[in-house]
Amino acid sequence: MSKSVMSMPKFRPDQFVRFIGGEGRVKACHQNSGNWSYMVEMEMGPEPEMGRVGQETTIVLAESDLNALESRFWVGLS
């Protein structure tokens, strides 16, 4: 018989994080096989000449891929 230890997530929803390729805001997290994964909404840059196809881009990253940003104010998000 083995014991299962639930770890707490390192990042919380609405926390701003940095990763290779950009920065974003944690939308949600879930644990899978003892590892935490995070849905991160990337910051939108300036609108391109041809306009936008959709809303913000959300990606899924492992906890080890993220670093916390100390403080951040993201204009335009509710």
Long-range contacts (C-beta under 8 A, 24 or more apart in sequence): 6-31, 7-31, 7-34, 7-36, 9-36, 9-38, 9-63, 10-36, 10-63, 10-66, 10-68, 11-36, 11-38, 11-63, 11-66, 11-68, 15-68, 16-68, 16-69, 16-72, 16-74, 17-66, 17-67, 17-68, 17-69, 18-66, 18-67, 18-68, 18-69, 19-61, 19-65, 19-66, 19-67, 20-65, 23-69, 23-72, 24-59, 25-74, 25-77, 27-58, 35-62, 35-63, 36-62, 36-63, 37-61, 37-62, 37-63, 38-62, 38-63, 38-66, 40-66, 43-74
